[in-house]
């Protein structure tokens, strides 16, 4: 595995590359560049990069910073897929001090349930898409 680093610095995100990927994905099909920019602006973002500063992947979290976080747009660009970078990015996010203290972290996926289950996410009810890590027990 090549050397990499993860950054929350939004100014180094390769937004055109992110948009190109997301606008073709089943969950983001047709999303405009302006919409991608706006979602980045309103989210906690993570970029994973090669030592040569090529962006390898991206993810964002919409959160209130206390109780709830929603993982969105978790992507690894095609050139880097299949090398474990997605797992590294998810582990980094889950280990982030803000995310670690959240009571609930949720996401939606159509095809990556088994991946997220490895990190403690469970399906929510009968939903074929929703998953969460829920530390808040409501009686």
N, C-alpha and C positions, 0 to 999 in steps of 0.2 A: 504494500500500500504506500502510495506516495505521501510525502509530507503535506500537511494542510494546516489551516488555522480557521477559527470561527470568530466572527466579529458581529457586533450589534450596530456598527457604524453604518447608518443608512446612506451616508454620502458616498460610500464605495460600492453600493449595490449596482449591478449591471441591469438596470431596469428594462431596457429594451429586450434583453435576453430572457428575463423573468416573464415579461409580457408575452413574448413569442411562445414560450412553453405553456403558460397558463391559458392563453386564449385558444389553445388547441386541445386542452385537457377536458375530460368529460364534465368536470365540475366548474370549469371557467370558460367554456367555449363561448367565444364572441366578446369576452371582456375587453374593453378598450384600454388603450395605453393610459388615458386619463384616469380611468377607474382603478387600474393597477397602482398608479401613483398615489391616488387618494387612499387606497387601502393600506399602502405602505406608510403613508403619513400618519394614519390613525392606529397603527399597530406596533407592537414590540416585534422587531425583525431580527432574524439571524441569517447570516450568509456564511457559507463554508467555501473556502478558497484554497487553490493550490499555492505553493510557495512562489509561483510566478504571478500570483494575483488573479488567476483566471477563476471566475466564480464557478463553483462545482454544484452548488445547490442553494436552496433558500427555504425559509419557513417563517411564518409569522404567527403571533399570538394576540388575540383580542382579549383584553383583560381589564378588570377593575382593580387589579393589583392587591386584592385582599381575599376575595372569596372565589372568583370564577375566572377561568381562562379557557379560550377556545382555540385549539391548534387549527391553522388553516394554511392552505397552499404549501404543503410540505412536498418539496420537489428536489430531485437530483437530476441534473442535466444528463442527457443520453450518453454522452462521452464517458461519464463517471458512474453510470448505473452498474449494479452488480458487483461493486467493490467494497460494500459495507459502509459507504459514506452516509447513507440514509439512517442507518442505525446509530452512527456516531453523532449525527445531527440531533436525532430524537433524544439520545442519552444526554447530550449537552443541554438541551432545552429543559428536560426533566430535572436536571441537576442545578439549574439556575436558581439563585436564592429567592427570586420573586415567585417563580413557578412552584418551587418546593413547598412554599407556605400556603399556596392556594388550597381551598377546601375541595374544589371540584375542577377538574380539567376534562374538557370534552372535545370531541372531534367527530367528523363524519367521513366515512370511507365506503366505497363500493367494493373494493377488492384487496384491502390490506389488513383485514381483521387479524389474521394470524401474526402479522408483524407487531401490531400494537398490543395484542394480548401478552406478548413477551415482556412488555413494560408495565403491566398491571391494568391496562384498559379492559373494560368488560362491556359487552353489548348492553344497551339500554332497552329493557322490555322486549317487545316484538319487532323493534325497528331493524330493518336490514342495513341501516347506515350508521346510526348513532352509537358512539362508544364513550365511556368516561372512566376516569379514576375519581372515585367519590370518597373523600375522607370524612365528610360531614354526615353523621348519622342522625336522621330525623326520626323521632318516635311517633 
